[in-house]
Amino acid sequence: MSKKQKSIFIVSIAGNVFLIVCLVVGYLKMSLVHEELFYSEVQYKLAELEGLIDHQKRSDWPEPNLVTSQLGDVLNGIETAMNSGMYSGWLSNEDRSMMERLRAALSQYPHDELYSFSTVTESDTKDFEELQSKLRQVGIGMNMTISNDWKTFISSTEQLLKLSQNT
């Protein structure tokens, strides 16, 4: 090989290594972004929902629409995070299925939708109080340590779904 060919070869190898490093870093960043989306749009909002239910329960339910509004935010967050994960290929089919089951389970409670508030009955308040208890049982709630580990989040979601099926 001539000196010129060796130089071109070395530059080509260095360029390819640089591109591979950029791809790996980009993939890792996207993975972190998708996990953070699930934490901020689903897990943390579920913790806020648990706290709102607890506050309403202790205050004898003066503003139940705060809970239905928060539940609507949780459902929207699940939808947003699922769509983002599906379109990017980050969310596995098994995880997507679990998120769909979680969304279906939570959709059975009264929740607000765009420009409309739900009516909350006394039976609904009891159901919300049961949901609050289930959230706390699986480790999702206010004044509780919430893990940023994906496997822990999936495990908590599985436990919540099992508890919801038992009632």
N, C-alpha and C positions, 0 to 999 in steps of 0.2 A: 504494500500500500504506500502511496506517495504521502508526503507530509500534508498536502492539501486534503486528501481523502481522509486521513486520520483526524484532522481538525474538524472536518464536516461531520464525521462519524461521532466524535466526542460531543460536539454541539448538539447533534441530533439525539444522542442518548440523554444528555443533560436536559434537553427540552422535553423529552418524553417523561423523564423522571419528574420534572416540574409539573407537567400536566397531570400525571398520576397523583401526585401529592395534592394538587388543587382539587381533583375529583374526590379524593378521600376526605379532605377537610370539608368540602361542600356537603358531602353525604352526612358526615357527622353533625354539621351545623343544622341540616334539615331534620335530622333525627331529633336533635335537642329541641328544635322549634316545635315539632309535632308533639313531643312529650309535654312540653310547656303548655301548648294549646289545650291538651287534655286536662292538665292540672288546673290551669286558670279558668277554663270554660266549663269543666265538669266537676272535678274533685273539690275545688275550693268553693264553688257555688253550691255543691251539695252540703258542705260544712256550714255555709251561711244559711242554707235552708233549715238545717237542723237547729241552728241558733235562733232563727226567726220563729220556728214552731215552739221551741222552748220558751221564748219570750212571750209569745201569744198565750201559751198555756198558763204561764205564771200570772199573766195579766187578765185572765178570763176572756181571751179572744176579742179584744176591742177592735182590731183591724185585721180580719182574716185575709183580706185581699193582698196584704203584704206577702203572705205565704204563697198565695196562688200566683202572684206576680213573680216571686223568686223561683217557683217551680217552672213557670214559663221560661225564665232565663236559663234554668238548668236544661230544659228540653231543647231550647235553641242552641245552647252550648254543645250538647251532645251531637246535634245535627251538624253544626259547623265543624266540630273536631272530626267527626266521622267522614264528612265529605272531604276535608283536607287530607286525612289519612288515606282515604280510598284513592283519590286522584293522584296522589304522589306515590302510591304503592307502599307506603310505610306501614299501614294497618293490615294485619293478616286477616284472612277470611274468618278465622276463629274469633279474633278480637272484635272484628266488625259485627259478627253475629251476636256476641255478648253485649255490645253497645246497643244494638237494635233491640235486644230483649230488655235491657235496662230502660231504654226509651219507652218501650211498650208498657213496661210495668209502671213507670212513673206517669205515663199519660192517662192512666186510669183514675188518678186523683184529679180533683178540679184544678185547672190551671188557666191562667190568663193567656189570651191570644191577642194579636194586634187589634187595638181599638175595642176590646171587649173584656169585661171583668166577669169572672165566674161567681156564681152564687154559692156560698158555703153554708151547708146545713150542720146541725149538731152532729149528725153521723159522720160528716166529712171531717169535722174537727177531731173526732175520736180516731178516724183513719189516719189523719195527719200525725196525731200523737203516737200511734203505733209505728208510723214511718220514722218518726224521730227516734224512737226506741231502737228500731232496727239499724238506723244509721250509726247510732252510738255503739251498738253491739259489734259492728264491723270496723269500728275505729274511725269513723268519719263524723266530725262534729266540732263545735266551737270549744276552745280551751283544751283541745286534744292535739297531740303531735301528729301531723300529717306527713307521711313519707312521700318523697319525690321519686320513688323507685317505681318503675312501670310494672314490675311483677307484683309488687305490693298492692298497687292500685287495681290491677286485674284480679288479684286474690280477693280484695275487699268487695269488688263488684260481683264476683262469683258468690261470695257469702251472702251479700245483700239479695241477690236473685233467689238463692235457696231459701232464705228467710221469707221472702215475699211469696214464694210458691207454697210455703207451709200454711199460709193464712188465707 
